[in-house]
Amino acid sequence: MIVNPIRHAAGLALAFGLLAAAPAVAADGKQLFADKGCTACHGEDANTPLEPGYPRLAGQNAEYAFTQMKDIKADKRTNGLTAETMKPILEEVTEEEMRALADYLASLPRLTAATVAQATEGKKLYMTKTCVACHGKDGLKPVLKTYPFIGGQDQKYVLTQMMDIKTSKRINGLTNAMQPVMHLVADSEIEAIAEFLANVK
C-alpha cells in the first residue's frame, strides 16, 4: 500500500492538533481535600474542625476561599495558624488546584453549630455595628461572593479573625473595609458577636 506523504503529514498534524486542543483533566477538589491533608484539621466533611479555632469550610463562598488560599501562599495573610500550618501545605498546591478545592468546598452543605441558644446582646451588636450590611442576616447571606459566610462559624476562629483585623494582624483581601468598623467595637462586644455567630443555625 502506497501512503501519500502529504496526506499522511496532514493527518498527523490534525491528530496532534486535536490532542493539543483537548482540555486538561480538571483537578478533583474532593480528592485534593483528602490528598493535601485538609481533613486532618477541618474534618472529612469540612465542617468538623480538629479543635476550636479552626474554621468550618463547608459551603464557603468559592471566590472567598480561593482568595484566602492564594493570599496565604503569597504571604499576604499571615495571621493565626496560617503561616505555620497552612502555608507549607499550600506551597505544594497550584492555583488550578486551589480553584478546584474552593469549588468543592462551596458545593458542600453548610452545617452550622448544633446549639440553638443565641446571645441576644451579640445579635443586637451584629446589627448595630453594621456587620449585617456585608455579611447579611445572621451572617448567612454575604452581599458579595468575596465576603465569607460567618454564621455558624467556629466561635474561637471568628473571634480571632475579628481581633486580628482590629489590631492589623490580618490585613489581606477586603479587611481594609472592615477595619474601620472593628475599631469602633469593644473587645467585649467582639466576644458577644462571636458567640452569637457561633450559635446561628
Sequence and secondary structure as in RCSB ss.txt:
>XXXX:A:sequence
MIVNPIRHAAGLALAFGLLAAAPAVAADGKQLFADKGCTACHGEDANTPLEPGYPRLAGQNAEYAFTQMKDIKAD
KRTNGLTAETMKPILEEVTEEEMRALADYLASLPRLTAATVAQATEGKKLYMTKTCVACHGKDGLKPVLKTYPFI
GGQDQKYVLTQMMDIKTSKRINGLTNAMQPVMHLVADSEIEAIAEFLANVK
>XXXX:A:secstr
    HHHHHHHHHHHHHHHHHS      HHHHHHHTTHHHHH TTSSS SSTTS   TT  HHHHHHHHHHHHTT
S  STTIIIIIHHHHTT  HHHHHHHHHHHHHS     S     HHHHHHHHHTTHHHHH GGG   SSTTS   
TT  HHHHHHHHHHHHTTS  STTHHHHHHHHTTS HHHHHHHHHHHHT  
